[in-house]
Amino acid sequence: MHAVLREARRSAGLTQRELAARAGTSQATIARYESGAVSPTLRTFQRLIEACGLRVTLQLHREDEQLDRQIREQLARDPAERVAFGLTAARAQAPIRHAARRRRAG
């Protein structure tokens, strides 16, 4: 949740202080949520996301059904399409992995 909140705030172009003012809380509280030190309630999370100009939607599904659907989709592709899909996914994830390494390196 903390990464989603931080991304929502950044995409809205807000500082922690600005988000706090919009949501009626303190900058320190926003910082604790974003660091993962404290988790907001679902209602508070929704209020914070809405203060960023976004909307929270939840979708429930059985984890196995989701995995089964993804497996069926992959099996429906021919081998070349599966390889292309995997390469595309790996390229899409590369910037995320790179950013995570930079953060850990510090």
ChimeraX commands (.cxc) that place a marker at each C-alpha (Angstrom):
marker #1 position 0.00,0.00,0.00 radius 0.5
marker #1 position 2.80,2.40,0.84 radius 0.5
marker #1 position 4.27,2.30,-2.68 radius 0.5
marker #1 position 0.85,2.89,-4.24 radius 0.5
marker #1 position 0.25,5.89,-2.01 radius 0.5
marker #1 position 3.67,7.38,-2.78 radius 0.5
marker #1 position 3.15,6.86,-6.53 radius 0.5
marker #1 position -0.34,8.41,-6.39 radius 0.5
marker #1 position 1.01,11.46,-4.55 radius 0.5
marker #1 position 3.91,11.89,-6.95 radius 0.5
marker #1 position 1.72,11.46,-10.02 radius 0.5
marker #1 position -0.57,14.18,-8.63 radius 0.5
marker #1 position 2.47,16.45,-8.24 radius 0.5
marker #1 position 1.91,16.83,-4.51 radius 0.5
marker #1 position 4.37,17.05,-1.65 radius 0.5
marker #1 position 3.68,15.08,1.49 radius 0.5
marker #1 position 2.70,18.33,3.19 radius 0.5
marker #1 position 0.24,19.23,0.41 radius 0.5
marker #1 position -1.35,15.78,0.48 radius 0.5
marker #1 position -1.62,15.97,4.26 radius 0.5
marker #1 position -3.39,19.34,4.04 radius 0.5
marker #1 position -5.85,18.03,1.45 radius 0.5
marker #1 position -6.55,14.88,3.46 radius 0.5
marker #1 position -6.74,16.55,6.86 radius 0.5
marker #1 position -3.75,14.84,8.44 radius 0.5
marker #1 position -0.11,15.64,9.15 radius 0.5
marker #1 position 2.94,15.41,6.91 radius 0.5
marker #1 position 4.52,13.07,9.47 radius 0.5
marker #1 position 1.59,10.68,9.14 radius 0.5
marker #1 position 1.92,10.67,5.34 radius 0.5
marker #1 position 5.64,9.96,5.72 radius 0.5
marker #1 position 4.94,7.00,8.03 radius 0.5
marker #1 position 2.38,5.59,5.58 radius 0.5
marker #1 position 4.72,5.98,2.62 radius 0.5
marker #1 position 7.65,4.39,4.45 radius 0.5
marker #1 position 5.52,1.42,5.41 radius 0.5
marker #1 position 6.13,2.03,9.11 radius 0.5
marker #1 position 2.36,2.30,9.60 radius 0.5
marker #1 position -0.47,1.03,7.40 radius 0.5
marker #1 position -3.55,3.20,6.94 radius 0.5
marker #1 position -6.99,1.70,7.25 radius 0.5
marker #1 position -8.71,1.02,3.96 radius 0.5
marker #1 position -10.97,4.04,4.52 radius 0.5
marker #1 position -7.97,6.30,5.20 radius 0.5
marker #1 position -6.11,4.89,2.18 radius 0.5
marker #1 position -9.15,5.66,0.02 radius 0.5
marker #1 position -9.34,9.22,1.39 radius 0.5
marker #1 position -5.64,9.80,0.67 radius 0.5
marker #1 position -5.88,8.41,-2.86 radius 0.5
marker #1 position -8.94,10.57,-3.53 radius 0.5
marker #1 position -7.02,13.60,-2.24 radius 0.5
marker #1 position -4.57,12.83,-5.07 radius 0.5
marker #1 position -7.42,13.05,-7.56 radius 0.5
marker #1 position -7.65,9.29,-8.05 radius 0.5
marker #1 position -10.19,6.64,-7.17 radius 0.5
marker #1 position -9.67,3.32,-5.41 radius 0.5
marker #1 position -11.36,0.28,-6.85 radius 0.5
marker #1 position -11.08,-3.18,-5.36 radius 0.5
marker #1 position -11.64,-6.40,-7.19 radius 0.5
marker #1 position -11.91,-9.75,-5.48 radius 0.5
marker #1 position -11.01,-12.96,-7.23 radius 0.5
marker #1 position -9.73,-16.34,-6.34 radius 0.5
marker #1 position -6.00,-16.35,-6.74 radius 0.5
marker #1 position -6.05,-19.74,-8.43 radius 0.5
marker #1 position -8.60,-18.57,-11.00 radius 0.5
marker #1 position -6.43,-15.60,-11.92 radius 0.5
marker #1 position -3.39,-17.82,-12.29 radius 0.5
marker #1 position -5.38,-20.37,-14.31 radius 0.5
marker #1 position -6.56,-17.62,-16.66 radius 0.5
marker #1 position -3.01,-16.37,-17.17 radius 0.5
marker #1 position -1.78,-19.90,-17.86 radius 0.5
marker #1 position -4.56,-20.50,-20.39 radius 0.5
marker #1 position -3.71,-17.23,-22.13 radius 0.5
marker #1 position -0.06,-18.20,-22.40 radius 0.5
marker #1 position -0.85,-21.72,-23.61 radius 0.5
marker #1 position -3.10,-20.29,-26.33 radius 0.5
marker #1 position -0.09,-18.50,-27.81 radius 0.5
marker #1 position 2.34,-20.24,-30.10 radius 0.5
marker #1 position 5.93,-20.63,-28.74 radius 0.5
marker #1 position 7.27,-17.61,-30.61 radius 0.5
marker #1 position 4.49,-15.41,-29.18 radius 0.5
marker #1 position 5.26,-16.71,-25.68 radius 0.5
marker #1 position 8.93,-15.79,-26.06 radius 0.5
marker #1 position 8.04,-12.35,-27.41 radius 0.5
marker #1 position 5.59,-11.82,-24.53 radius 0.5
marker #1 position 8.25,-12.83,-21.98 radius 0.5
marker #1 position 10.83,-10.50,-23.51 radius 0.5
marker #1 position 8.36,-7.61,-23.52 radius 0.5
marker #1 position 7.50,-8.26,-19.86 radius 0.5
marker #1 position 11.19,-8.44,-18.93 radius 0.5
marker #1 position 11.89,-5.14,-20.72 radius 0.5
marker #1 position 8.95,-3.49,-18.94 radius 0.5
marker #1 position 10.23,-4.67,-15.56 radius 0.5
marker #1 position 13.86,-3.67,-16.15 radius 0.5
marker #1 position 13.42,0.01,-15.11 radius 0.5
marker #1 position 11.66,-1.09,-11.93 radius 0.5
marker #1 position 14.47,-3.50,-11.04 radius 0.5
marker #1 position 17.06,-0.83,-11.87 radius 0.5
marker #1 position 15.33,1.73,-9.63 radius 0.5
marker #1 position 15.11,-0.79,-6.79 radius 0.5
marker #1 position 18.84,-1.52,-7.07 radius 0.5
marker #1 position 19.63,2.21,-7.01 radius 0.5
marker #1 position 17.51,2.69,-3.88 radius 0.5
marker #1 position 19.21,-0.22,-2.12 radius 0.5
marker #1 position 22.63,1.10,-3.10 radius 0.5
marker #1 position 21.52,4.30,-1.63 radius 0.5
marker link #1:1,2 radius 0.2
marker link #1:2,3 radius 0.2
marker link #1:3,4 radius 0.2
marker link #1:4,5 radius 0.2
marker link #1:5,6 radius 0.2
marker link #1:6,7 radius 0.2
marker link #1:7,8 radius 0.2
marker link #1:8,9 radius 0.2
marker link #1:9,10 radius 0.2
marker link #1:10,11 radius 0.2
marker link #1:11,12 radius 0.2
marker link #1:12,13 radius 0.2
marker link #1:13,14 radius 0.2
marker link #1:14,15 radius 0.2
marker link #1:15,16 radius 0.2
marker link #1:16,17 radius 0.2
marker link #1:17,18 radius 0.2
marker link #1:18,19 radius 0.2
marker link #1:19,20 radius 0.2
marker link #1:20,21 radius 0.2
marker link #1:21,22 radius 0.2
marker link #1:22,23 radius 0.2
marker link #1:23,24 radius 0.2
marker link #1:24,25 radius 0.2
marker link #1:25,26 radius 0.2
marker link #1:26,27 radius 0.2
marker link #1:27,28 radius 0.2
marker link #1:28,29 radius 0.2
marker link #1:29,30 radius 0.2
marker link #1:30,31 radius 0.2
marker link #1:31,32 radius 0.2
marker link #1:32,33 radius 0.2
marker link #1:33,34 radius 0.2
marker link #1:34,35 radius 0.2
marker link #1:35,36 radius 0.2
marker link #1:36,37 radius 0.2
marker link #1:37,38 radius 0.2
marker link #1:38,39 radius 0.2
marker link #1:39,40 radius 0.2
marker link #1:40,41 radius 0.2
marker link #1:41,42 radius 0.2
marker link #1:42,43 radius 0.2
marker link #1:43,44 radius 0.2
marker link #1:44,45 radius 0.2
marker link #1:45,46 radius 0.2
marker link #1:46,47 radius 0.2
marker link #1:47,48 radius 0.2
marker link #1:48,49 radius 0.2
marker link #1:49,50 radius 0.2
marker link #1:50,51 radius 0.2
marker link #1:51,52 radius 0.2
marker link #1:52,53 radius 0.2
marker link #1:53,54 radius 0.2
marker link #1:54,55 radius 0.2
marker link #1:55,56 radius 0.2
marker link #1:56,57 radius 0.2
marker link #1:57,58 radius 0.2
marker link #1:58,59 radius 0.2
marker link #1:59,60 radius 0.2
marker link #1:60,61 radius 0.2
marker link #1:61,62 radius 0.2
marker link #1:62,63 radius 0.2
marker link #1:63,64 radius 0.2
marker link #1:64,65 radius 0.2
marker link #1:65,66 radius 0.2
marker link #1:66,67 radius 0.2
marker link #1:67,68 radius 0.2
marker link #1:68,69 radius 0.2
marker link #1:69,70 radius 0.2
marker link #1:70,71 radius 0.2
marker link #1:71,72 radius 0.2
marker link #1:72,73 radius 0.2
marker link #1:73,74 radius 0.2
marker link #1:74,75 radius 0.2
marker link #1:75,76 radius 0.2
marker link #1:76,77 radius 0.2
marker link #1:77,78 radius 0.2
marker link #1:78,79 radius 0.2
marker link #1:79,80 radius 0.2
marker link #1:80,81 radius 0.2
marker link #1:81,82 radius 0.2
marker link #1:82,83 radius 0.2
marker link #1:83,84 radius 0.2
marker link #1:84,85 radius 0.2
marker link #1:85,86 radius 0.2
marker link #1:86,87 radius 0.2
marker link #1:87,88 radius 0.2
marker link #1:88,89 radius 0.2
marker link #1:89,90 radius 0.2
marker link #1:90,91 radius 0.2
marker link #1:91,92 radius 0.2
marker link #1:92,93 radius 0.2
marker link #1:93,94 radius 0.2
marker link #1:94,95 radius 0.2
marker link #1:95,96 radius 0.2
marker link #1:96,97 radius 0.2
marker link #1:97,98 radius 0.2
marker link #1:98,99 radius 0.2
marker link #1:99,100 radius 0.2
marker link #1:100,101 radius 0.2
marker link #1:101,102 radius 0.2
marker link #1:102,103 radius 0.2
marker link #1:103,104 radius 0.2
marker link #1:104,105 radius 0.2
marker link #1:105,106 radius 0.2
view
